[in-house]
Structures are given as C-alpha cells and as structure tokens.
Amino acid sequence: MAQEDVFKKIVSHCKEYGFVFPSSDIYDGLAAVYDYGQNGVELKNNIKEYWWKSMVLLHENIVGIDSAIFMHPTIWKASGHVDAFNDPLIDNRDSKKRYRADNLIEDQIGKYEEKIDKEIAKARKRFGDSFDEAKFRETNPRVLEHQQKRDALHERYTKAMQGPDLEELKQIILDEGIVDPISGTKNWTDVRQFNLMFSTEVGASADATNKIYLRPETAQGIFVNYLNVQKTGRMKIPFGIAQIGKAFRNEIVARQFIFRMREFEQMEMQFFVKPGTEMEWFAKWKEMRMKWHQALGFGAENYRFHDHEKLAHYANAATDIEFKMPFGFKEVEGIHSRTDFDLKQHEKFSGRSIKYFDPQTNESYTPYDIETSIGVDRMFLSVMCHAYEEEKLENGETRVVLKLPAALAPVKLAVLPLVKKDGLPEKAREIIDALKFHFNCQYDEKDTIGKRYRRQDAIGTPYCVTVDYDSLKDNTVTLRFRDTMEQERVSIDELNSIIEDKVSIASLLKKLQ
C-alpha cells in the first residue's frame, strides 16, 4: 500500500475512534485547526506527562513554569519576531493556491533523495547479503547523477535562504521545473514575505498602542522569567526551565493533518549554562533527547539527526530529531545552542540587568542557553503513524490495531462482561472500582466479545479482561494481550500487580536512567 494511502487511513482512523476531530466540524471545519477527542486527549496528556516528568522529575536542576499567552509587545520586538518572523510565499496564478517557497524546494530535494533510495533498494534486492551500499553510492552512475543534482540544489537553496534572496528562490523553482500539484503549471508569482504572528488589542479601545500578539512560541515566556526563577528557586548554573503551552502561527500553508497547524502546543526546555561550556551541553542534550524518543520502542532506524547548515542569527549550533512519517523523515524536535542572544536582547529592551552572579568564580555574566523544543502535536502524529497497523489474521480476517506504548495508551484496561446478565456486569464493575485509582479503565458490554476486542485494539488498549461465569466461582478472569492476542487465566487479585508497572509512565522513565 502506498504511504500516502496509509496516511489517509491514519487521519480517518483518528476521527472515527475519537482521537482528533476537525475543529468546528458541524460548521464544515476551520482550516488547519483541530480538536482532540476523548481518546486523543488522553494520549496527548500521557505524552506531555512523559516529557514533563523526564525533565523535572529526573533532573534536580530543572524546574517548570507556566507563562501567559499574552505578553508585553516589546518582548516580540526584542526577540526579532516583529521584524523577522516571516515565511517566503509564492502563488500559482492558475490554481490560485499559495505555497511556501522553501517547502516547494525542500520537497524537490526530497525527490532526488527518494530516487537515490530507490536505486539502493533495487540493488540491495539484486545482490542480497553481498551488497556494499557505500561502494554502490560511490560508483553507480545514476546514484552519482541524482546526488550531484541534489547537492547542487541544496547548496543553491541554502545560500538563497540566508538573505533570504526572494528573487533567487523563485528562480530555483523555475529552473527546477517545479509545478503546482493542483494545476500542473509553472505560472508562479514573485516570492514575498509574510509575518506569521496573530495580533489583537488589549483593553476597551482598538488603539494601535494596545496592539499585542498571540505568542508564536513558548520560549520567550521562559527567558523573561529567567531571573524570577533563578532567584526564587536559588538556582545555580547550569539549570533549566521547562514549559508546556499553546502557541499560535498564522500558517498560510498548513498541511499534513496536525503536522503543521495554526494553534499548536509546545514542550520546551531552556537550559542555562556558563559561556564556553555550551557545545558540551549541546552534545549531551542531543544524546538525552534521542534516548527519550527511542525509549518508546519505535526502532532506532526511524530516527535521525539533521544538523542545520544554515543557522539562525541567535544560534551557534542546531540540529533536528527527525522521525520517519508516511510522508518522509520530518522534524519532531529541535535542539539549539541559542548563545546569550535572548537574555541580552531582553536586558537591552527592558533596561534591566538579568546577569547571573557566579559565587564560585565571583563574576557576573549572561548565561548561554541550550534549547530543546518539541511539538506535542507532531509527537502525537509520529506515535499514531508508528502504532497504526493492519494485520492479516490466520482466519483471513484483517484487524486494525494501534500498537501504542502501553504507558501512552488512552485506556490501559478494558473490562468486558461476557454477557449483560447473571451478575457478570456487577462483577466487572467491581474490578473497575478496584483498579480505576491506579490507571484508566473502560467498561464495555455492547456487541459480541470479538467485536469488543477489535474496538479496543483500534484505540490501542494494551489489556482486556473478560468476566465470565467461572469468575463468579473462582475469582479469576481471562486476560488478553493486545499485541499477541494471547489469553491467560489470572486471579482478579493479581491484575493490578500484573498491569500497573507496565502501563505507568515510570516504566518509560526507568529506561532513561
């Protein structure tokens, strides 16, 4: 099945089983805005809990805050967002559709990489175990041709984005023969810049002096509270401040479901270090963040680092952790060495000193900052994409199952009475009443037991318990495991000890030690 078709099925599955709904659905939706349903919000909260505890629970020198969405407008002047938070946009005159010029070019670079991957896959199939990929890359004429075109385009694109040189970006699109995916034509407008911040007014009047912005990122709320946290928490360098919160960007080209939205959620941690030690800490946080992702068990081959060649003006090092989505490797987390840019800018624009006094060296300095920033929604999408499977069973049927990490699953245990009579529902309720304080349980009595199993498979429930007539006699139940569909008879008294440790966030956190 084509990966594009798989992605469409995942999007459909998200709506059908209460994970993600189009926002304002009964009014035909609102573009690039989504609501999380009853199962989606549980999965999302579990992802956030895993991240939050991995930061503030496992590190004594990291604390959390929750800053306001509305902030003083000068903050965004200091950060550079007012003057420089722009996307290069281009329109196709025939389809009347608007695109990000950089995305069109990056997709073209991706096409060259796909051609190389196809040549390698064919050769691997042909030569089997004797295949030497490195030598094939160095000698195969078709691979060399595609690689040369890819590298030349990448170099030209990187140079054009440094300005950015808008005329050059358009010329690249024309020279590469990039067509509008809808009209199929190359009838492009000029490239122009578009600021992504939403603005509104504070107070009773709509005077220009009352103009404020919805925050486009959560990081600035940490920077402006840096001194408050440092002093009240008696924090010593190095230390970090973590935050989970909503951010807003007026994305003109929002696409790929919840991958790029106008209202989204970020999990960010700013780690403040002594100048000169930032590259050491940058390397450490790269390692720690990759370990956090891989602890979910999705396979190391599905992750990669993408080091930035073009750095933002505030950074001296940057990398992305990319995950293999059905539409290619895409960024889910950014790790940046932001130097002392942000704190110095806020010191300059506020007129207040926010330097750190180091009691060990008896000196004052502006700390450098290492940032780890992960999109909750992108993380949610990567989890769904990896977990979704269509399995062929021995009886010829197909089951759709979400093989979610048990600690992230919306429902940990479904309790199913075999029939809706003879005291079986009451026994099932007893089990839920005993276990609901430990993890999320769900009661289900509708349809045949087989259909109920399928329903729980589809939402990723790792364990199901069936209460039958023997349960009333010997206090045992049938425990079913989602991934293997195996069943075993266990005592009701043992359920908590069997399940709790496997479905707790602690089970993931222990892998990080």
Secondary structure, 3 states (H helix, E strand, C coil): CCHHHHHHHHHHHHHHCCCEEECCHHHCCCCCCEEECHHHHHHHHHHHHHHHHHHHHCCCCEEECCCCCECCHHHHHHHCHHHHCEEEEEEECCCCCEEEHHHHHHHHHHHHHHHHHHHHHHHHHHHHHHCCHHHHHHHCHHHHHHHHHHHHHHHHHHHHHCCCCHHHHHHHHHHCCCCCCCCCCCCECCCEEEECCCEEECCCCCCHHHEEEECCCCHHHHHCCHHHHHHHCCCCCCEEEEEEEEEECCCCCCCCHHHCCCEEEEEEEEEEECCCCHHHHHHHHHHHHHHHHHCCCCCHHHEEEEECCCCCCCCCEEEEEEEEECCEEEEEEEEEEEECHHHHHHHHHHCCCCCEEECCCCEEECCEEEEEEEEHHHHHHHHHHHHEEEEECCCCCEEEEECCCCCCCCCCEEEEECCCCCCHHHHHHHHHHHHCCCCCEEECCCCCHHHHHHHHHHHCCCEEEEECHHHHHHCEEEEEECCCCCEEEEEHHHHHHHHHHHHCHHHHHHHHC
